[in-house]
Every structure is written in C-alpha cells, then in structure tokens.
Amino acid sequence: MKLSLFCLLSFLCLGVYAFENENVFRVMCYNVENYFDCVDDPDTNDEEYLLGGIRGWNHTRYVEKQYNIARVVVAVGGWEPPALVGLCEVESQKAMHDLVVWSPLKNLQYRFVHHESPDIRGVDVALLYQPNAFKLLHDEPIRVTFTDAPHSTTRDILYVMGQLLSRDTLHVFVCHFPSRLGGELESESKRVNAARILRYKVDEIFEHDEDAKIIIMGDFNDYPDNKSIYEILQAQEPQAPFSSSTLYNLMYPMHREGKGTHKHEGIWGALDQIIVSGSLLDDSSATYTTPLDTHILEEDFLLEDDGKFFGKKPFRTYVGMKYVGGFSDHLPVYVDFYLKL
C-alpha cells in the first residue's frame, strides 16, 4: 500500500513538473478593418480617413478603434497576452506606435514590426510580438508584383524570423492577399501570384532546413480549398502522419464544418487562416501544436444580429459610410503552441 502511494505521488509530481516546464505560446491573427491614423499620407489614397473626410474620421474615433483592437487582443490572451499577433489593414508606423504606446496594450510591453507597402489605399500588415517570448532576429517585406499587370500594387508579405524560449528558430509570414474586388474568378490570378511568391520564399527556407518551423497567417481572401492556398501554396488539410517540410492549414477542419471568420451574403467563410509546417505538428519537438488547438474568437461583443440573413455577423466599425463603432468585419483566429523548456 505504501509503495503504491509512493508511486502515485511520484507520478503526480512528474506530471506537475512536465506541465510547469511546458509553456503556452499563443499566436493570433486579425484583420482589424481599416485602422487608419488621421494624418495625410501623400503617397496613398487615405482621404476617406482624414479629418474632414467623407467618413467623419476623427481623433476620438481613432482612439476608439485602438481601444477595440486592444480589447480583442486581451480577450484572445486571457491571463497572458498572445506572444505574436499578426494584423491586417493597418495604415502606418504611427498607427502601430499609437496602438502599443497609448491604447490599453501599453502595459503589455508589445513591440511591433511594420513596413510601408505600395498598396494604393495604404493598408499594410504588421506583427506585434512579446520580446520576452520572441527574440527578433530578422524582418523584411516581400514585394508582391504581377507580371500581367506591372503597374498594379498590393500589400507586401511580412517575413519575420525570431528565436523562442525553446531555442527553436521560428519563421513567421503575415499576409493579406489581394481582394476579390471585381469578382472571385476575375481576381483569382492575383492571389495565385501572391501565393506563388510566398511559396518560393518557403521553399528557400526548406532548402536550408527541411525541419524549419514556419507559421503563415493572415487574411488570404480565399478559402482553404481555393487554388491559391491548396494548389499553389500547397497547404494541406492536417491529417497524420505529418511531414516536416509540408504545409498544413489549421483552419481547414473548421472550413469543412462551415465555420468562418467572415460573413458574405449570409455565408460564413474562413478567409483568415493559420498555416504551419509539419515540424510544428510533431509533439516530440520542443515547439509544437495540434490541429485541435486552433480557435476562432466568437465573443458576443464582436458580433451583432444579422437582420438580412439571420443569425449573427461581425460587428463592424462602419456599415457603408455610417459609423457604428464596432470592431471589424472579420473575427480573429488563434493557435496555441507548446514550448518544452
């Protein structure tokens, strides 16, 4: 009896020890929908969001937008802020600086990576990171160009490399692929082109390290089974056994279930996705996740009644030109990774 009790206590202690030495590293991505500052950028078409512009954008609304973004980040984090936050549709360095310095995020010690891109509206992607959890090693913008439309511009892809507490090197891409404006099929070639450029960079990384740990996240303006994601980027549905140098789309299972982050004509769709290399699905690795650790934040404050198609829909900042003070037309997604220390 004493021996059995000793074995049980030893097992429990070992379990507690293992748990205490495995940290959660939460990664989030969120299209915040038109987070513009109030300052004129002469190189972009930001007139709608200037003081005196047609949308009535002003400092009060700008601060409220910051507060709303911060509220979502805090809600995703719970007791601990997300270690990485990929953001889509942010205008400028100033907007990012104000977000981390003046919003409720100011006490969370976030730093950010942002590069101005040639997008005609001036909306870019950016990355918030916790410096105590992610040591920044390198960052660069990846230009997306179109051979059939050389004068057309879009958002850059943001590439960031850093070191984790597990001592693993993590490669992170934040994306906002070209929109479906003009029609899904008519605009498909632009998203295919963006995916091809991204895949080329991924292949470069795998050539140096076939076990590289890669996270690709953002608003792809395509679904997991569309050509740009499934065929060109080659992001597969996560089904074991996993290959370390294969990409897996963690949002694919939710897509199959009809869940989504964006609602169009009454239908939810998973435009926002987090894709990982197979090495991050290996639970023997020092850094790993599982397909079950992917979530959409669907808190009540992010939603409103859908009077046209019924059910709920995202609570937006604007409906047409009318300011309603909501959050975004997208819901955030997040994934928990586990670090063995």
Contacts in CASP RR format, 6 or more apart in sequence:
PFRMAT RR
TARGET T0000
AUTHOR 0000-0000-0000
METHOD contacts of the structure
MODEL  1
MKLSLFCLLSFLCLGVYAFENENVFRVMCYNVENYFDCVDDPDTNDEEYL
LGGIRGWNHTRYVEKQYNIARVVVAVGGWEPPALVGLCEVESQKAMHDLV
VWSPLKNLQYRFVHHESPDIRGVDVALLYQPNAFKLLHDEPIRVTFTDAP
HSTTRDILYVMGQLLSRDTLHVFVCHFPSRLGGELESESKRVNAARILRY
KVDEIFEHDEDAKIIIMGDFNDYPDNKSIYEILQAQEPQAPFSSSTLYNL
MYPMHREGKGTHKHEGIWGALDQIIVSGSLLDDSSATYTTPLDTHILEED
FLLEDDGKFFGKKPFRTYVGMKYVGGFSDHLPVYVDFYLKL
21 340 0 8 1.000
21 341 0 8 1.000
22 338 0 8 1.000
22 339 0 8 1.000
22 340 0 8 1.000
22 341 0 8 1.000
23 165 0 8 1.000
23 338 0 8 1.000
23 339 0 8 1.000
23 341 0 8 1.000
24 80 0 8 1.000
24 336 0 8 1.000
24 337 0 8 1.000
24 338 0 8 1.000
24 339 0 8 1.000
25 83 0 8 1.000
25 84 0 8 1.000
25 133 0 8 1.000
25 164 0 8 1.000
25 165 0 8 1.000
25 287 0 8 1.000
25 336 0 8 1.000
25 337 0 8 1.000
25 338 0 8 1.000
25 339 0 8 1.000
26 76 0 8 1.000
26 77 0 8 1.000
26 80 0 8 1.000
26 82 0 8 1.000
26 83 0 8 1.000
26 84 0 8 1.000
26 334 0 8 1.000
26 335 0 8 1.000
26 336 0 8 1.000
26 337 0 8 1.000
27 82 0 8 1.000
27 83 0 8 1.000
27 84 0 8 1.000
27 85 0 8 1.000
27 215 0 8 1.000
27 217 0 8 1.000
27 274 0 8 1.000
27 334 0 8 1.000
27 335 0 8 1.000
27 337 0 8 1.000
28 73 0 8 1.000
28 76 0 8 1.000
28 77 0 8 1.000
28 82 0 8 1.000
28 84 0 8 1.000
28 85 0 8 1.000
28 86 0 8 1.000
28 332 0 8 1.000
28 333 0 8 1.000
28 334 0 8 1.000
29 85 0 8 1.000
29 86 0 8 1.000
29 87 0 8 1.000
29 88 0 8 1.000
29 174 0 8 1.000
29 217 0 8 1.000
29 218 0 8 1.000
29 219 0 8 1.000
29 272 0 8 1.000
29 274 0 8 1.000
29 332 0 8 1.000
29 333 0 8 1.000
29 334 0 8 1.000
30 69 0 8 1.000
30 72 0 8 1.000
30 73 0 8 1.000
30 85 0 8 1.000
30 86 0 8 1.000
30 87 0 8 1.000
30 88 0 8 1.000
30 272 0 8 1.000
30 328 0 8 1.000
30 330 0 8 1.000
30 332 0 8 1.000
30 333 0 8 1.000
31 87 0 8 1.000
31 88 0 8 1.000
31 89 0 8 1.000
31 176 0 8 1.000
31 218 0 8 1.000
31 219 0 8 1.000
31 261 0 8 1.000
31 271 0 8 1.000
31 272 0 8 1.000
31 328 0 8 1.000
31 329 0 8 1.000
31 330 0 8 1.000
32 65 0 8 1.000
32 69 0 8 1.000
32 72 0 8 1.000
32 87 0 8 1.000
32 88 0 8 1.000
32 89 0 8 1.000
32 90 0 8 1.000
32 327 0 8 1.000
32 328 0 8 1.000
32 330 0 8 1.000
33 89 0 8 1.000
33 316 0 8 1.000
33 317 0 8 1.000
33 327 0 8 1.000
33 328 0 8 1.000
33 329 0 8 1.000
33 330 0 8 1.000
34 49 0 8 1.000
34 89 0 8 1.000
34 123 0 8 1.000
34 317 0 8 1.000
34 318 0 8 1.000
35 65 0 8 1.000
35 66 0 8 1.000
35 69 0 8 1.000
35 87 0 8 1.000
35 89 0 8 1.000
35 90 0 8 1.000
35 91 0 8 1.000
35 95 0 8 1.000
35 99 0 8 1.000
36 46 0 8 1.000
36 49 0 8 1.000
36 57 0 8 1.000
36 62 0 8 1.000
36 91 0 8 1.000
36 95 0 8 1.000
37 49 0 8 1.000
37 62 0 8 1.000
37 91 0 8 1.000
37 92 0 8 1.000
37 94 0 8 1.000
37 95 0 8 1.000
37 98 0 8 1.000
38 49 0 8 1.000
38 50 0 8 1.000
38 51 0 8 1.000
38 57 0 8 1.000
38 58 0 8 1.000
38 59 0 8 1.000
38 62 0 8 1.000
39 50 0 8 1.000
39 92 0 8 1.000
39 94 0 8 1.000
40 46 0 8 1.000
40 47 0 8 1.000
40 50 0 8 1.000
41 91 0 8 1.000
41 92 0 8 1.000
41 122 0 8 1.000
44 91 0 8 1.000
44 119 0 8 1.000
44 120 0 8 1.000
44 121 0 8 1.000
44 122 0 8 1.000
45 120 0 8 1.000
45 121 0 8 1.000
45 122 0 8 1.000
46 91 0 8 1.000
46 121 0 8 1.000
46 122 0 8 1.000
47 53 0 8 1.000
47 54 0 8 1.000
48 54 0 8 1.000
48 55 0 8 1.000
48 57 0 8 1.000
49 55 0 8 1.000
49 57 0 8 1.000
49 91 0 8 1.000
50 57 0 8 1.000
51 57 0 8 1.000
51 58 0 8 1.000
51 59 0 8 1.000
52 58 0 8 1.000
54 321 0 8 1.000
55 318 0 8 1.000
55 321 0 8 1.000
55 323 0 8 1.000
56 323 0 8 1.000
61 323 0 8 1.000
61 325 0 8 1.000
62 98 0 8 1.000
63 102 0 8 1.000
63 103 0 8 1.000
64 325 0 8 1.000
65 317 0 8 1.000
66 98 0 8 1.000
66 99 0 8 1.000
66 102 0 8 1.000
66 103 0 8 1.000
67 103 0 8 1.000
67 104 0 8 1.000
68 317 0 8 1.000
68 325 0 8 1.000
68 326 0 8 1.000
68 327 0 8 1.000
69 87 0 8 1.000
69 99 0 8 1.000
69 103 0 8 1.000
69 327 0 8 1.000
70 99 0 8 1.000
70 103 0 8 1.000
70 104 0 8 1.000
70 105 0 8 1.000
71 104 0 8 1.000
71 301 0 8 1.000
71 327 0 8 1.000
72 297 0 8 1.000
72 302 0 8 1.000
72 327 0 8 1.000
72 328 0 8 1.000
72 332 0 8 1.000
73 81 0 8 1.000
73 82 0 8 1.000
73 85 0 8 1.000
73 105 0 8 1.000
73 128 0 8 1.000
74 81 0 8 1.000
74 104 0 8 1.000
74 105 0 8 1.000
75 297 0 8 1.000
75 299 0 8 1.000
76 82 0 8 1.000
76 297 0 8 1.000
76 332 0 8 1.000
76 334 0 8 1.000
77 334 0 8 1.000
81 105 0 8 1.000
81 108 0 8 1.000
81 110 0 8 1.000
81 130 0 8 1.000
82 128 0 8 1.000
82 130 0 8 1.000
82 334 0 8 1.000
83 129 0 8 1.000
83 130 0 8 1.000
83 133 0 8 1.000
83 134 0 8 1.000
84 127 0 8 1.000
84 128 0 8 1.000
84 129 0 8 1.000
84 130 0 8 1.000
84 134 0 8 1.000
84 172 0 8 1.000
84 215 0 8 1.000
85 110 0 8 1.000
85 127 0 8 1.000
85 128 0 8 1.000
85 129 0 8 1.000
86 125 0 8 1.000
86 126 0 8 1.000
86 127 0 8 1.000
86 128 0 8 1.000
86 174 0 8 1.000
86 217 0 8 1.000
86 218 0 8 1.000
87 125 0 8 1.000
87 126 0 8 1.000
87 127 0 8 1.000
87 128 0 8 1.000
87 174 0 8 1.000
88 123 0 8 1.000
88 125 0 8 1.000
88 155 0 8 1.000
88 174 0 8 1.000
88 176 0 8 1.000
88 218 0 8 1.000
88 219 0 8 1.000
88 330 0 8 1.000
89 123 0 8 1.000
89 176 0 8 1.000
89 219 0 8 1.000
90 96 0 8 1.000
90 99 0 8 1.000
90 114 0 8 1.000
90 123 0 8 1.000
90 124 0 8 1.000
90 125 0 8 1.000
90 126 0 8 1.000
91 122 0 8 1.000
91 123 0 8 1.000
91 124 0 8 1.000
92 114 0 8 1.000
92 116 0 8 1.000
92 122 0 8 1.000
92 124 0 8 1.000
93 114 0 8 1.000
93 116 0 8 1.000
96 112 0 8 1.000
96 114 0 8 1.000
96 126 0 8 1.000
97 112 0 8 1.000
99 105 0 8 1.000
99 112 0 8 1.000
99 128 0 8 1.000
100 106 0 8 1.000
100 110 0 8 1.000
100 111 0 8 1.000
100 112 0 8 1.000
100 128 0 8 1.000
105 128 0 8 1.000
108 130 0 8 1.000
109 130 0 8 1.000
109 131 0 8 1.000
109 132 0 8 1.000
110 128 0 8 1.000
110 129 0 8 1.000
110 130 0 8 1.000
111 128 0 8 1.000
111 129 0 8 1.000
111 131 0 8 1.000
111 136 0 8 1.000
112 126 0 8 1.000
112 127 0 8 1.000
112 128 0 8 1.000
112 129 0 8 1.000
113 126 0 8 1.000
113 127 0 8 1.000
113 129 0 8 1.000
113 136 0 8 1.000
113 139 0 8 1.000
113 158 0 8 1.000
113 160 0 8 1.000
114 124 0 8 1.000
114 125 0 8 1.000
114 126 0 8 1.000
114 127 0 8 1.000
114 158 0 8 1.000
115 124 0 8 1.000
115 139 0 8 1.000
115 140 0 8 1.000
115 141 0 8 1.000
115 156 0 8 1.000
115 158 0 8 1.000
116 122 0 8 1.000
116 124 0 8 1.000
117 124 0 8 1.000
117 125 0 8 1.000
117 141 0 8 1.000
117 153 0 8 1.000
117 154 0 8 1.000
117 155 0 8 1.000
117 156 0 8 1.000
118 143 0 8 1.000
118 153 0 8 1.000
118 154 0 8 1.000
118 156 0 8 1.000
119 153 0 8 1.000
119 154 0 8 1.000
119 155 0 8 1.000
120 153 0 8 1.000
123 155 0 8 1.000
123 176 0 8 1.000
124 155 0 8 1.000
124 156 0 8 1.000
124 176 0 8 1.000
125 155 0 8 1.000
125 156 0 8 1.000
125 157 0 8 1.000
125 158 0 8 1.000
125 174 0 8 1.000
125 175 0 8 1.000
125 176 0 8 1.000
125 218 0 8 1.000
126 158 0 8 1.000
126 174 0 8 1.000
127 139 0 8 1.000
127 158 0 8 1.000
127 160 0 8 1.000
127 172 0 8 1.000
127 174 0 8 1.000
129 136 0 8 1.000
129 160 0 8 1.000
133 164 0 8 1.000
133 165 0 8 1.000
134 162 0 8 1.000
134 163 0 8 1.000
134 164 0 8 1.000
134 170 0 8 1.000
135 162 0 8 1.000
135 163 0 8 1.000
135 164 0 8 1.000
136 160 0 8 1.000
136 161 0 8 1.000
136 162 0 8 1.000
137 161 0 8 1.000
137 162 0 8 1.000
137 163 0 8 1.000
137 169 0 8 1.000
138 159 0 8 1.000
138 160 0 8 1.000
138 161 0 8 1.000
138 162 0 8 1.000
139 158 0 8 1.000
139 159 0 8 1.000
139 160 0 8 1.000
139 161 0 8 1.000
140 159 0 8 1.000
141 156 0 8 1.000
141 157 0 8 1.000
141 158 0 8 1.000
141 159 0 8 1.000
142 156 0 8 1.000
142 157 0 8 1.000
142 158 0 8 1.000
142 159 0 8 1.000
142 173 0 8 1.000
142 197 0 8 1.000
142 198 0 8 1.000
142 201 0 8 1.000
143 156 0 8 1.000
144 154 0 8 1.000
144 155 0 8 1.000
144 156 0 8 1.000
144 157 0 8 1.000
144 178 0 8 1.000
144 193 0 8 1.000
144 194 0 8 1.000
144 197 0 8 1.000
145 193 0 8 1.000
145 197 0 8 1.000
146 152 0 8 1.000
146 189 0 8 1.000
146 190 0 8 1.000
146 193 0 8 1.000
147 193 0 8 1.000
148 189 0 8 1.000
149 190 0 8 1.000
152 190 0 8 1.000
154 177 0 8 1.000
154 178 0 8 1.000
154 190 0 8 1.000
154 194 0 8 1.000
155 175 0 8 1.000
155 176 0 8 1.000
157 173 0 8 1.000
157 174 0 8 1.000
157 175 0 8 1.000
157 194 0 8 1.000
157 197 0 8 1.000
157 198 0 8 1.000
157 201 0 8 1.000
158 173 0 8 1.000
158 174 0 8 1.000
158 175 0 8 1.000
159 171 0 8 1.000
159 172 0 8 1.000
159 173 0 8 1.000
159 201 0 8 1.000
160 171 0 8 1.000
160 172 0 8 1.000
160 173 0 8 1.000
160 174 0 8 1.000
161 169 0 8 1.000
161 170 0 8 1.000
161 171 0 8 1.000
161 172 0 8 1.000
162 169 0 8 1.000
162 170 0 8 1.000
162 171 0 8 1.000
162 172 0 8 1.000
163 169 0 8 1.000
163 170 0 8 1.000
164 170 0 8 1.000
164 287 0 8 1.000
164 339 0 8 1.000
165 339 0 8 1.000
165 341 0 8 1.000
166 286 0 8 1.000
166 287 0 8 1.000
166 339 0 8 1.000
166 340 0 8 1.000
166 341 0 8 1.000
167 286 0 8 1.000
168 213 0 8 1.000
168 285 0 8 1.000
168 286 0 8 1.000
168 287 0 8 1.000
168 339 0 8 1.000
169 212 0 8 1.000
169 213 0 8 1.000
170 213 0 8 1.000
170 214 0 8 1.000
170 215 0 8 1.000
170 287 0 8 1.000
171 205 0 8 1.000
171 212 0 8 1.000
171 213 0 8 1.000
171 214 0 8 1.000
171 215 0 8 1.000
172 214 0 8 1.000
172 215 0 8 1.000
172 216 0 8 1.000
172 217 0 8 1.000
173 198 0 8 1.000
173 201 0 8 1.000
173 202 0 8 1.000
173 214 0 8 1.000
173 215 0 8 1.000
173 216 0 8 1.000
173 217 0 8 1.000
174 217 0 8 1.000
174 218 0 8 1.000
175 194 0 8 1.000
175 198 0 8 1.000
175 216 0 8 1.000
175 217 0 8 1.000
175 218 0 8 1.000
175 219 0 8 1.000
175 220 0 8 1.000
176 218 0 8 1.000
176 219 0 8 1.000
176 221 0 8 1.000
177 190 0 8 1.000
177 191 0 8 1.000
177 194 0 8 1.000
177 195 0 8 1.000
177 219 0 8 1.000
177 220 0 8 1.000
177 221 0 8 1.000
177 222 0 8 1.000
177 228 0 8 1.000
178 187 0 8 1.000
178 190 0 8 1.000
178 191 0 8 1.000
178 194 0 8 1.000
178 221 0 8 1.000
179 187 0 8 1.000
179 221 0 8 1.000
180 187 0 8 1.000
180 221 0 8 1.000
181 187 0 8 1.000
188 222 0 8 1.000
188 226 0 8 1.000
188 227 0 8 1.000
188 228 0 8 1.000
191 220 0 8 1.000
191 221 0 8 1.000
191 222 0 8 1.000
191 226 0 8 1.000
191 228 0 8 1.000
192 227 0 8 1.000
192 228 0 8 1.000
192 232 0 8 1.000
194 228 0 8 1.000
195 228 0 8 1.000
195 229 0 8 1.000
195 232 0 8 1.000
195 233 0 8 1.000
196 232 0 8 1.000
198 216 0 8 1.000
198 233 0 8 1.000
199 232 0 8 1.000
199 233 0 8 1.000
199 234 0 8 1.000
202 214 0 8 1.000
202 216 0 8 1.000
202 233 0 8 1.000
202 247 0 8 1.000
205 212 0 8 1.000
205 214 0 8 1.000
206 212 0 8 1.000
206 245 0 8 1.000
206 277 0 8 1.000
210 244 0 8 1.000
210 245 0 8 1.000
211 244 0 8 1.000
211 245 0 8 1.000
211 279 0 8 1.000
212 245 0 8 1.000
212 277 0 8 1.000
212 279 0 8 1.000
213 276 0 8 1.000
213 277 0 8 1.000
213 279 0 8 1.000
213 280 0 8 1.000
213 285 0 8 1.000
213 287 0 8 1.000
214 247 0 8 1.000
214 276 0 8 1.000
214 277 0 8 1.000
214 279 0 8 1.000
214 280 0 8 1.000
215 274 0 8 1.000
215 275 0 8 1.000
215 276 0 8 1.000
215 280 0 8 1.000
216 233 0 8 1.000
216 235 0 8 1.000
216 247 0 8 1.000
216 274 0 8 1.000
216 275 0 8 1.000
216 276 0 8 1.000
217 272 0 8 1.000
217 273 0 8 1.000
217 274 0 8 1.000
217 275 0 8 1.000
217 333 0 8 1.000
218 272 0 8 1.000
218 273 0 8 1.000
218 274 0 8 1.000
219 271 0 8 1.000
219 272 0 8 1.000
219 330 0 8 1.000
220 228 0 8 1.000
220 229 0 8 1.000
220 271 0 8 1.000
220 272 0 8 1.000
220 273 0 8 1.000
221 271 0 8 1.000
222 228 0 8 1.000
222 229 0 8 1.000
222 271 0 8 1.000
223 229 0 8 1.000
223 255 0 8 1.000
223 269 0 8 1.000
223 270 0 8 1.000
223 271 0 8 1.000
224 230 0 8 1.000
224 235 0 8 1.000
224 237 0 8 1.000
224 249 0 8 1.000
224 251 0 8 1.000
224 252 0 8 1.000
224 255 0 8 1.000
224 270 0 8 1.000
224 273 0 8 1.000
225 252 0 8 1.000
225 255 0 8 1.000
229 235 0 8 1.000
229 249 0 8 1.000
229 273 0 8 1.000
229 275 0 8 1.000
230 236 0 8 1.000
230 249 0 8 1.000
233 247 0 8 1.000
233 275 0 8 1.000
234 246 0 8 1.000
234 247 0 8 1.000
235 247 0 8 1.000
235 248 0 8 1.000
235 249 0 8 1.000
235 252 0 8 1.000
235 273 0 8 1.000
235 275 0 8 1.000
236 246 0 8 1.000
236 247 0 8 1.000
236 248 0 8 1.000
236 249 0 8 1.000
236 252 0 8 1.000
237 248 0 8 1.000
237 249 0 8 1.000
237 252 0 8 1.000
237 253 0 8 1.000
237 256 0 8 1.000
238 248 0 8 1.000
238 249 0 8 1.000
238 250 0 8 1.000
238 252 0 8 1.000
238 253 0 8 1.000
238 281 0 8 1.000
238 291 0 8 1.000
240 281 0 8 1.000
242 248 0 8 1.000
242 278 0 8 1.000
242 281 0 8 1.000
242 282 0 8 1.000
243 278 0 8 1.000
244 277 0 8 1.000
244 278 0 8 1.000
244 279 0 8 1.000
244 282 0 8 1.000
245 277 0 8 1.000
245 278 0 8 1.000
245 279 0 8 1.000
246 277 0 8 1.000
246 278 0 8 1.000
247 275 0 8 1.000
247 276 0 8 1.000
247 277 0 8 1.000
247 278 0 8 1.000
248 275 0 8 1.000
248 276 0 8 1.000
248 277 0 8 1.000
248 278 0 8 1.000
248 281 0 8 1.000
248 291 0 8 1.000
249 273 0 8 1.000
249 274 0 8 1.000
249 275 0 8 1.000
250 273 0 8 1.000
250 274 0 8 1.000
250 275 0 8 1.000
250 276 0 8 1.000
250 289 0 8 1.000
250 291 0 8 1.000
250 294 0 8 1.000
250 335 0 8 1.000
251 270 0 8 1.000
251 272 0 8 1.000
251 273 0 8 1.000
251 274 0 8 1.000
251 294 0 8 1.000
251 333 0 8 1.000
253 291 0 8 1.000
253 294 0 8 1.000
254 260 0 8 1.000
254 270 0 8 1.000
254 294 0 8 1.000
254 296 0 8 1.000
255 269 0 8 1.000
255 270 0 8 1.000
258 268 0 8 1.000
258 269 0 8 1.000
258 270 0 8 1.000
259 268 0 8 1.000
259 269 0 8 1.000
259 270 0 8 1.000
259 296 0 8 1.000
260 268 0 8 1.000
260 269 0 8 1.000
260 270 0 8 1.000
260 271 0 8 1.000
260 272 0 8 1.000
260 296 0 8 1.000
260 331 0 8 1.000
261 268 0 8 1.000
261 269 0 8 1.000
261 270 0 8 1.000
261 271 0 8 1.000
261 272 0 8 1.000
261 296 0 8 1.000
261 330 0 8 1.000
261 331 0 8 1.000
261 332 0 8 1.000
261 333 0 8 1.000
262 268 0 8 1.000
262 269 0 8 1.000
262 270 0 8 1.000
262 271 0 8 1.000
262 272 0 8 1.000
262 314 0 8 1.000
262 329 0 8 1.000
262 330 0 8 1.000
262 331 0 8 1.000
263 269 0 8 1.000
263 306 0 8 1.000
263 309 0 8 1.000
263 313 0 8 1.000
263 314 0 8 1.000
265 309 0 8 1.000
266 306 0 8 1.000
266 308 0 8 1.000
266 309 0 8 1.000
266 313 0 8 1.000
271 330 0 8 1.000
272 330 0 8 1.000
272 331 0 8 1.000
272 332 0 8 1.000
272 333 0 8 1.000
273 333 0 8 1.000
274 294 0 8 1.000
274 333 0 8 1.000
274 334 0 8 1.000
274 335 0 8 1.000
276 289 0 8 1.000
276 335 0 8 1.000
279 285 0 8 1.000
280 287 0 8 1.000
280 288 0 8 1.000
280 289 0 8 1.000
280 337 0 8 1.000
281 288 0 8 1.000
281 289 0 8 1.000
281 290 0 8 1.000
281 291 0 8 1.000
282 288 0 8 1.000
283 290 0 8 1.000
285 340 0 8 1.000
286 339 0 8 1.000
286 340 0 8 1.000
287 337 0 8 1.000
287 338 0 8 1.000
287 339 0 8 1.000
287 340 0 8 1.000
288 337 0 8 1.000
288 338 0 8 1.000
289 335 0 8 1.000
289 336 0 8 1.000
289 337 0 8 1.000
289 338 0 8 1.000
293 335 0 8 1.000
293 336 0 8 1.000
293 337 0 8 1.000
294 333 0 8 1.000
294 334 0 8 1.000
294 335 0 8 1.000
295 333 0 8 1.000
295 334 0 8 1.000
295 335 0 8 1.000
296 331 0 8 1.000
296 332 0 8 1.000
296 333 0 8 1.000
297 331 0 8 1.000
297 332 0 8 1.000
297 333 0 8 1.000
297 334 0 8 1.000
298 331 0 8 1.000
301 315 0 8 1.000
301 327 0 8 1.000
302 314 0 8 1.000
302 315 0 8 1.000
302 327 0 8 1.000
302 328 0 8 1.000
302 331 0 8 1.000
303 312 0 8 1.000
303 313 0 8 1.000
303 314 0 8 1.000
303 315 0 8 1.000
304 312 0 8 1.000
304 313 0 8 1.000
304 314 0 8 1.000
304 315 0 8 1.000
305 311 0 8 1.000
305 312 0 8 1.000
305 313 0 8 1.000
306 312 0 8 1.000
306 313 0 8 1.000
314 327 0 8 1.000
314 328 0 8 1.000
314 329 0 8 1.000
314 330 0 8 1.000
314 331 0 8 1.000
315 324 0 8 1.000
315 326 0 8 1.000
315 327 0 8 1.000
316 324 0 8 1.000
316 325 0 8 1.000
316 326 0 8 1.000
316 327 0 8 1.000
316 328 0 8 1.000
316 329 0 8 1.000
317 323 0 8 1.000
317 324 0 8 1.000
317 325 0 8 1.000
317 326 0 8 1.000
317 327 0 8 1.000
317 328 0 8 1.000
318 324 0 8 1.000
318 325 0 8 1.000
END
